[in-house]
Amino acid sequence: MATAVDFANDPLALILVATDFSPTAAQVLERALDLARRHESEIVLVHVVQPDLPTLASPEMMVVPPDYENRLSELSRDALQREAERVRAAGIAVSTHLEHGIPAQRITERANALDADLIAIGARGHTRFEHLLLGSVVESVVRTAQQPVLTIHPEDRRPVEPVGTLLFPTDLSAEAESALFSAIHLLARSPESRILLVHAFHLAASVVPFTGFGDAMPPYFVENARELAESAARPVVERLRRRGFQVEAIIERGDPSEVVLALAAERSVDVIAIATHVRSPLRRFLLGSTTLRVVEYAPCPVLTVHAPAPGPH
């Protein structure tokens, strides 16, 4: 059974904002300021200096001053202080940390050391090679962070809260339900929030013990899968409704990321919350490419929540 949400305790005391001083990072800070005002949170600004030359650069074609790393650190420190002044001007407590090394590793280590409640990071940065940035930083942070990670896109200009509609893709496991209640505790604490509980199932021809169907699927296989999912979702929906939430369970056949992204756009969803590292007897769900596609292409902020590992049976 999922742990009851304790609305008396605010879960966002400390928000870590990872910044590379890009336009997207400015959007991340704006959203973090919105959250900090509502929750009376402290903000920690973290920038990681990675002094190694870009892998696509040709060293023989570049003139690198001997004090390159020192200059880079000094410029980064000045930029961090300007960002901090912006936070102080909003009346919010702030501290800064200039790190050196691998960005994702330093971000998560600093979040752990400070016991941060949330990491906020941008899905785009200075580089136009968006997949390179997502793969090298955001992907690693989402996969390894112990804290929930809020990913902001350049187009995310509305405040994250109040959350009118939260979309939660689920494999209907107990671990996913636990992650859902963690997401609710963070960002959808008002019972007026609407929750879309989405389960997408995919039936490949290889699971059918017959031949000759091609790409088609006998209707009874599809209906049976849908009925099983609806039955598994019903207890979760009832628990949420008893807490006063408006809940809609959506069961669709198709690729999970495509279903989630389409629904988020159609329903004007405010936040997508995703449980990471979920495994269930039914199937692995929303790991790898699915999670990353949602984080990268979602039309709204994405909150990834590290679900607990399944307990012994």
N, C-alpha and C positions, 0 to 999 in steps of 0.2 A: 504494500500500500504506500502511496506517495506521502511524503511528509507534509503536514499542513503548513500553509503559508502564514508566517507571523508578520502581519502588517504593522505591528507596533514598532518593529525595529527596522530602521532605514538601512538598506544593504550597501549604499554607495557613499562611504565615508571618504574613500581615496580613489581618484580616477587618474590613471597613468595615460598621458597623451604622448604617443610617439610622433615625432615631427622630423621632416626633412626640409622644412621651410618652403615647400612647394605650395601652389594654389590649393591643391587638395588638402594639404596639411592645415591650411588656414580654415577650410571648411570643417575639418575634424575638430579643431580648437573651438570653433563657434558652437558646434553641437555639444562639445564637452562643457562649455560655459553654460549652455542651456540646462544641462543636467545638474551641474554644480549649483546653480542658483536654486533649482527646485529641491535639491537634496541637502543643501548646505555642505557640499563636499569640498575637500581640498584637491587641488590639481597638481600633479607632478609632470613636468615637461622633461622628456628624454630625447636627446639627439645622439646618434651614434656616428662617430667619425670613422670612416673606413678609408685609410690613407692609400691603400693599394691603387695602382693605376687601373682604369677600366680594362676589362679583358679584351674589348674590341679596339683598344688603342694600340698604336705602334710606337714603342718607346723611342726608336731611332728618329721618329718624326716629331718628338716633343722635347721641349726644353723644360726640365723640372728643376726649380731652384733647390739648393741644398737644405733650406729650412721650410720646404714645402709642407711637411706635416705640422710644424709649429704654426705656420700661417693659417693652415686649414683649421686647426684647433682654435686659434684666436678668433677667426671670423665666425666660427660656429658658436663660440662662447658669447660673442656680441649678439648674434642673432637670437640665441636662447634668452638673453636678458631682455631684448626687445619684446619677445613673445611673453615673457614673464610680466613685464610692465603692462602689457595689454590685459593680462589676467587680473593683476592688482587693481587696475583702473575699474574693473567690473566688481570690485569689492570681494574678491575670492582669494583665499590663501593659496600660495603657490610656492613650489620649490623647483629647482632645475638640477639636471644631472647630465653632464657631458661624458659620454662613454666612448671607448675605443675598441674596435674589433668587429666581429661579425654582427650585423644589426639585429637580426632576429634573436640570436643567443643573448646579446646584451639586454635587449628589451625585456625578455622573459625573466632573465636573472634579476634585473632591477625590480620588476614587478613582484617577484617572489621575496626579495630582500625587504621590500617596503610593505609587504602584505597588502598589495593593491586589491581593490574590489572589482576593478574593470580596466581593461586595456582598450583604448580608442586609437584607431589607426586608419590611414587612408588606403583605398584600393588603387590609387594612382599616385604617381610622384613626378619627379622631374623628367624621367625618361619617357619617351614615346613608345618604347618597347614594353607595352603594358603587361604582356605575359611574362616577360623577364622579371619585372618588378614583383608581380604577384607571386611568381615561383620562388624568388629569392628571399623575400621578406615576409609578405603577408601570409603566404602559404605556410611558412615555417612557424610563424607566430600562432596562427590558428591551430596548427597541428600540435604544438608543444606547450602552449600556455596552460597553466593550471587555472587561470582566471577566465571568466567570460571575455570574449573579444568583440567589440563593436566596430564593424567596418563601415566606413563612410565613403560615399562616391562623390565626385565633383558636383553632381546634380542634386545632392541631398541638402537642400537649403531650408527645409522645414525643420523646426525643433523635433527632436526624437519623441519627447513627451509633450502633452499627454498622448498616450497611445490609443487611438480610436480602434484600429484593427491590427491584431497580431496574427501572423500566419506561422503555423508550426507544422512542418513536415514530420511525419512520424512513421516508424516501423511497427508501432503499437506494442513495443516491449516495455517492461517495467523501467529499464534504464532511460528510455526516451521520455516516459512520463515524469521521471524524476527531473530530467533536464527541462522539461516544459514548466514545471512548478518553480524551478530556479529562475527561468526566464521571466515568468510572471512576477516573481518576487522582486526582480530587478526593474522591469520596465512597464509592467501592466498591472500595477497594484490597485487600480481603480476597478471596481466591479462593473463599471460602465464600459470597460474595454471589451471589444468583440474578439473572439478567438476563432480562427479558422483552423481546424484540425484536419490536416491533409495527409492522406495515404495514397501513394501511387504504386500500383502493382504492374509488373511486367512479366508476361508469360511468353517465353521463347519456345519455338517449335521443338527444341531439343527436350523439353520437359514432358512432351506429349508422347506416350508410349505407342504411337502409331506412325505410319508414314503416309505420304500422299496429300498432306494438307497444304504444302507450300508455305506461304506467308500467312495463310488464313488460320483461324483457330475455332474449333467447335464452340458454339455459343454456351454450352453447358459448363465448359471449363472456365470461361470468363465469368459467368454468373455465380459459379461456385466460389471462385476467388473473391468476388465482390461480397458475397454473403458472409464469408468467413471474416473479411476485414470489417464489415459493418458490425458484426457480432463482437469482435475484439475491441472496437472503438467505443461501443455503447457504455461500458462502465466508466471510462475516462470522461466521456461527455457528461454523464450523470454526476460525477464527482465535481466537475467544474460548475455545473448548473446549480448544485447545492450551495456553492460558494457565491452565487449571485452573478456569474459571468454569462454573457450571451455566447453560445457556442454553436458552431455549425461543423458537422463532420462531412468532409468531402472525400469520397472514394472514387478514384479515376484510374483507368488503365493507361499506361504510357510511361515514357522515360521520366523519372522523378524530377530531374532538373527542369525539363521542358514544362511539366505540369505546374511546378512551383512558380516558375518565372511568369508563365501565362496568367495564372491566378493572381499573382501579386500585382500585375499590371491591370487586369480586369477589375479587381476589387479595390483598387487604390489603397493597398496595404501600407501601413505606417512603418512596420518593422517585420522582418522575417527572422524568426529564431530557429536555430538548427542545433540539434544535438550532435556532437562529434564523437567519434570512437564508439558508436553504438553497434553492438553485435547481438543478434538474437537467434533463437532456433529457427525462426522463419527465414531470415536472410540478412546479409550485411546491407546496410542502408545508409545513404548519404555520407559515404566516405570517398576519399580520392576525388575523382573528376567531378562528381555530382556536387559535393560541397563547394569546390572551387569555382565551378560554373555559376552557382547561385551567388557566391560572394562577389564574383567579378561582374556579373551581368544583371544583378537585381536592380529594380527601379526604385529601391528604397534601402535604408540601412539594414545591415544583417548582423544579428547577434549570434555568435557561435558559443555554445555552452558545452563544456567537457562533461559528458555523461559518466557516471560511475561505472566501473567494470561490473559485469554480472557476478553475483555472489554464488557460492557453491550450491548446488542443487541437493 
